[in-house]
Amino acid sequence: MSVYLDEFLIDVKPQKEWGWLVITYLFLGGAGAGLFLVSLYMGHPWAQVWGLILLLIGTLFLMLDLGRPGRFWRAFSRARTSWISRGCYFITALVLLGGLNILIELTMSDSGMLTTIIRVGAAAAAVAVMIYTGFVLSPSAAIPFWNSTFFPIVFFAYSLLAGIDFLILASPLLPSPAIDVAHLEKIQFGLVLLCLLLVISHLSVMSGSATAARKSIQLLTRGKWAVLFLGGVIGVGLVVPLLLAWPMLWQAGFPAVFAITAVLALLRLFGDYLFRFLVIRAGLYDPLL
């Protein structure tokens, strides 16, 4: 018994509360909100529908992770103190306001100021859904690797990146107006650079943090998760898309090459999911002593 107690007190411990269901929600929920936000800006109601569908599918994974899904409503009861509870309100607001905006755009029943209020509210709710999971992680003092002000910004950037990638993949199937995939790829180039900078900055800050945070970095760069992090998140998800996109973004014939943009989108989505997976898996509790 004393051996286990000593190990608990002086050694780091991986968190095991959040598994693949929560990770999948983080991916699909953030991507759905990002897709909705971009589609709202573009004025494309059918793409907004696709964004809300992704969000709802992700939320289903989150509900399946609950011990008693039938009591999900209790998650709304602690909004004053819990970011998870606030997130429930953000998701609900996005679905309701987003659905109203889609109805307005599809029926072309613009009612002036009320329509503007609905659109602004839907956009604010989408941004809140994209960043609130970062606020769920960042106050976690017991897991120093998550205890960073970078996380809300990182989650926003990755959610926007994933949302646009889903839009690129769905663009041939969506009704008019047509999606300018080439323009979206130019936006993605900048977002990939931003995500790469944010991830490196986070690792740099955490390298001077608590013991558990340094252990997390070791796991990601030299330990059991190094191949997935360096090869998957950094290599396949960020660096390879940058290298492939750079020589062709400015070619006159680029807008017609959908197959290339689809490959780039799939690579980035793979890296996005891996990023969220490894952020959760690399979370280690700091030793008590």
QUIJOGI-V552976 format. One line per field, one symbol per residue. phi: phi as a letter, one per 40 degrees, with the letter a starting at -180 (. if undefined). psi: psi as a letter, one per 30 degrees, with the letter a starting at -180 (. if undefined). Layout:
phi = ???
psi = ???
This chain:
phi = .ccccccccbbcbccbcbbccccccdccccccccccccccccgbccccdccccdcccccccccccccbdcbdcccccbccbbcccccccccccccccccccccccccfbcbgccccccccccccccccccbcccccccccccbdcccaccddccccccccdcccccccccdcccccccccccccccccdccccccccccccccccccbccdcccccccccbbbcbccccccccccccbccdccccdcbcbcccddcccdcccccccccccccccdcdcdccccbccccb
psi = eeeeeeeeefllkkkgekafeeeeeeeeeeeeeeeeeeeeefhjeeeeeeeeeeeeeeeeeeeffkeiffgffffffhfffkfeeeeeeeeeeeeeeeeeeeeeeefhhkhbeeeeeeeeeeeeeeeeeefefefeefgiffieffikfeeeeeeeeeeeeeeeeeeeefeffklllkkieeeeeeeeeeeeeeeeeeeeeeeeeffgaleeeeeeeeefffbfgeeeeeedeedefeeeeeeeeeffegkegeffieeeeeeeeeeeeeeeeeeeeeeeegjkkklf.
